[in-house]
Each structure stands twice: as C-alpha cells, then as structure tokens.
Amino acid sequence: MEGPSRRTRLLVIIALAVHTLLIACYTLPSRMVPELLRVQAQRYVRPVFHQQWRLFAPDPPTCSCRLEMQQGDGPWEPVEIQLRHYLARRMARSICHHLGSSDSALEARLRPALHRLMAVADDGTVHFRRVERCVLDPHAPDRREEHVRTLFSP
C-alpha cells in the first residue's frame, strides 16, 4: 500500500500553516497585525470558534459600585458589611449597578427591594447612597474618581 502523495502532504502542510497563521492573527493584539490580515482572521475564526462567552479574557469594569446605608444621623456604612450571606451581598451589588441607570421607574421598584434586603423600615429614617469609584486612565488603574449619589431622594 502506498502512502499519501507528495502533493497531498504539501496541501496538508499549507492548510495547517494558514490555519495557524489565522489563529495567531486573531489572538494577537490588533496593533501587531495588519488590518487586512486581522479582518480575514476574524472572518475565519469567529463563525467556527468564537462563542461570545468572554470567559477567558473579560474586560474588567472601569467602575466599582458600592451601596452605603445611614441610619438616622449615624455614619455611612457599606451595606455588604451587614449582609452575612454571599447571595445577599451579590444581590446588593446587583441592585447597586441597576441603580446606576437613569430609569426612575426601576429605581421606584428597587427601593422596597433594598429596604427588604436590609430588613429596615421604609419610613425615611434610613438613607442609602451609591458610591462609584471609576478608573480615569487604564494605564493608571490606582487613580480613581469617586462619584456619590444619594438614592431615593424626594
């Protein structure tokens, strides 16, 4: 029995080389790959391999979000300190991010949810605020700007 011909071996080697080149062009930073080659690599890789999960290298958010609570005239304290269960802390973080939108109807629905989560009465003696710390320059992530917004103001 005869093995693959020289032409078949050459075609397999070329196909593997092109595949490897396109995968490399897809994964390398865009500044390292010529535009035309990068576009061709995307056209080759995305339909077959890309699943949009952002699993391996997600972009971290540029802003952190924290809810704080004040009872009466007391000090502002992070909500997460008072929540023992991880699921409750996760819910508080989620509420914080949703309160960042300018949707007043959503804020009206989240107000009682936050009061129930914290097991406090909605009688005006407990105040909440959203504290956001945002990275100004991605090359200096330790320099942040703080934005504070009091929630549920009349």
C-alpha positions in Angstrom: 0.0 0.0 0.0 1.3 3.4 -0.9 1.3 6.5 1.5 0.0 9.9 0.7 1.4 11.6 -2.3 3.8 14.5 -2.1 1.1 16.9 -3.3 -1.3 15.7 -0.6 1.3 16.2 2.1 2.1 19.7 0.8 -1.6 20.7 0.8 -1.9 19.5 4.4 1.1 21.4 5.5 -0.1 24.6 3.7 -3.6 24.2 5.3 -2.1 23.8 8.8 0.2 26.8 8.2 -2.7 29.0 7.0 -4.8 27.8 10.0 -2.1 28.6 12.5 -1.4 32.0 10.9 -5.0 33.0 11.0 -5.5 31.8 14.6 -2.3 33.7 15.6 -3.6 36.9 13.8 -6.9 36.6 15.6 -5.4 36.2 19.1 -2.5 38.7 18.8 -3.2 42.4 19.8 -4.6 44.3 16.8 -1.7 46.7 16.7 0.6 43.8 15.9 -1.4 42.5 12.9 -2.0 44.3 9.6 -5.7 45.4 9.2 -6.4 43.2 6.2 -5.0 40.1 7.8 -6.8 40.8 11.0 -10.1 41.1 9.2 -9.5 37.9 7.3 -8.6 36.1 10.6 -11.8 37.3 12.2 -13.9 36.1 9.2 -12.2 32.7 9.6 -12.2 32.2 13.4 -15.4 33.8 14.6 -18.0 31.6 12.9 -16.3 28.4 14.0 -14.6 29.1 17.3 -15.9 32.2 19.0 -18.8 31.7 21.4 -19.1 35.2 22.8 -18.8 33.9 26.4 -16.0 36.4 27.3 -14.8 33.5 29.5 -11.1 33.7 29.1 -10.3 37.4 29.0 -13.3 39.5 30.0 -12.8 43.3 30.2 -12.9 44.3 33.8 -15.4 47.1 34.5 -13.9 50.6 34.8 -16.1 51.5 37.8 -16.7 49.7 41.1 -20.1 50.1 42.8 -20.9 50.1 46.5 -24.1 50.7 48.4 -23.9 52.5 51.7 -26.6 52.9 54.4 -27.1 55.6 57.0 -29.5 55.1 60.0 -30.7 58.4 61.3 -27.7 60.8 61.6 -25.2 58.0 62.0 -22.2 57.3 59.8 -22.4 55.9 56.3 -21.6 52.2 56.3 -21.2 49.8 53.4 -24.3 47.6 53.0 -22.2 44.5 52.4 -20.8 44.6 55.9 -24.2 44.0 57.4 -25.1 41.2 55.0 -23.8 37.8 56.1 -24.9 35.6 53.2 -23.0 35.7 49.9 -26.2 35.7 47.9 -27.5 38.8 49.8 -24.2 40.6 49.1 -24.4 39.7 45.5 -28.0 41.0 45.4 -26.8 44.3 46.9 -24.1 44.6 44.2 -26.6 43.9 41.5 -29.0 46.5 42.9 -26.2 49.0 43.0 -25.4 48.5 39.4 -29.0 48.7 38.4 -29.4 52.0 40.3 -26.8 53.5 38.1 -29.3 53.8 35.3 -31.4 56.9 34.9 -34.6 54.8 34.9 -36.8 56.3 37.7 -39.4 53.5 37.3 -36.7 50.9 38.0 -35.5 52.9 41.0 -39.0 53.0 42.4 -39.2 49.2 42.1 -35.7 48.7 43.7 -36.4 50.9 46.7 -38.7 48.4 48.5 -36.4 45.6 47.5 -33.4 47.2 49.1 -35.3 48.0 52.3 -36.5 44.4 52.5 -33.0 43.1 51.8 -31.6 45.2 54.7 -34.6 44.5 56.9 -35.3 48.1 57.6 -38.5 50.2 57.5 -39.1 52.5 54.6 -40.1 55.4 56.9 -37.4 57.9 55.9 -35.1 57.2 58.8 -32.8 55.0 56.8 -30.9 56.6 53.8 -29.0 54.9 51.0 -26.3 56.1 48.7 -24.4 54.7 45.7 -20.7 55.2 45.7 -18.9 54.6 42.5 -15.1 54.6 42.0 -14.1 54.9 38.4 -10.7 54.4 36.7 -9.7 57.6 34.9 -6.8 56.2 32.9 -6.5 52.5 32.1 -2.7 52.9 32.4 -3.0 54.1 36.0 -5.8 52.0 37.5 -5.0 53.1 41.0 -6.0 56.7 40.2 -9.8 56.7 40.6 -12.5 59.3 40.8 -15.3 58.9 43.3 -19.0 59.6 42.5 -21.5 59.6 45.3 -25.3 59.7 44.6 -27.9 59.8 47.4 -30.7 57.4 46.4 -34.4 57.7 46.8 -34.4 61.5 47.4 -37.8 63.1 47.4 
